[in-house]
Amino acid sequence: HEAIFKLSRDITVDSKRLIFSIHRLLDQKDKEVALKKVHSGLSDIGKNWTKMSKLLTGVTDISLFLRAFSPGLQEYIEALTFLSILETSAIPSCDEILDRTAFKTNKNVLFAEVILGISDIAGEVMRFVTNMVSKGITSYNLKARSFLQNMHVSFLQIPPEVSRVIGKKCHELKGSLLKVEYLCYVATVQEKERG
């Protein structure tokens, strides 16, 4: 249990660093090199998931260790999803995400963890748009607003039984959506005043 918890903590720290690097991608002079570094970081975290999978070999009920590895899993999913959104404008499927973690288990057990990890991406999208607006770039505003609106509608349809914190996550998602909607509104008003 302690080894799983420690590995999860390492994955959490590495994933947070990766998210920070993803936010800085567009600021880099050589974006291709920066993107390769991000993918390399993602692969390094993947090695930790392989170690985690080995630690859990032979465990018949993975949910017994869920609290030990949940923070790392959710943070990793957030990093993976954030990168996917910036590269392809799409969220990876539950199967794609769990395949990257190398878990050999019933994926239904981890469905709630995947949902919670994906929900955290709303905050990163909002921070990304806010950062771009601070640099005078508003081209991401409407795309981000539309993405977050669709995400919010989808999350409202998730039954509360999936996770006891799903309501809290929906509330946080809505907060991020409202901030992006406000940025869109301000940018539109400023554009009309100029034009």
C-alpha positions, 0 to 999 in steps of 0.5 A: 500500500505504501509503495503504491501511494508513493508511486502515485505521489510521484505520478501526481508531481510529474503530471503537474509539471507536465501540465505546466509545460503544456501551458507554456508550449505556445510560448516556446520558440521551437514548438516542435522540440517543446512538444517532443519534450512533453511527449517524452515526459508523458512516456516517463510517467507511463513507465511509472504506470507500468511499475504501478501495474506490476505492484497491483499484479495478482490483486483481485479487487483493485478498489482496495487500493483506489485511495492510494493511487487515485490522486496520481491517476486523476492528475495523469488523466488531466495532463493526458487530456489537456495535451490531447485537447490542444493537439487534436481538439478531442478528449481520449476515450476511457479505454485509450486513457486506461490502456496508457496506465497499463492497468490489467483490471475491469475498466468499469472499476476505474470509470469514475476515476477517469470521469473525475480526471477529465472533469479537472481539464475545465480548469486548465482550459480556462487558465489556458484561455485566460493566459492567451487573452492576457497576451492579446490572443482571443482566437481560442475564446469561442472554441474553448467556450463551446468545448466547455459548454458541451462538456458541462452539458455532458457532465450534468447527465452523469448520474450522481451514483458514479461518484460522490464528488461528481456534483462538486466537479460539475460546480467547478466545471461550471465556474470555469465555463462562466469565466471563459464566457466572461472573457468571450463577452469582454473580447466581443465588447472591446472588438465592437468598441474598436470597430 
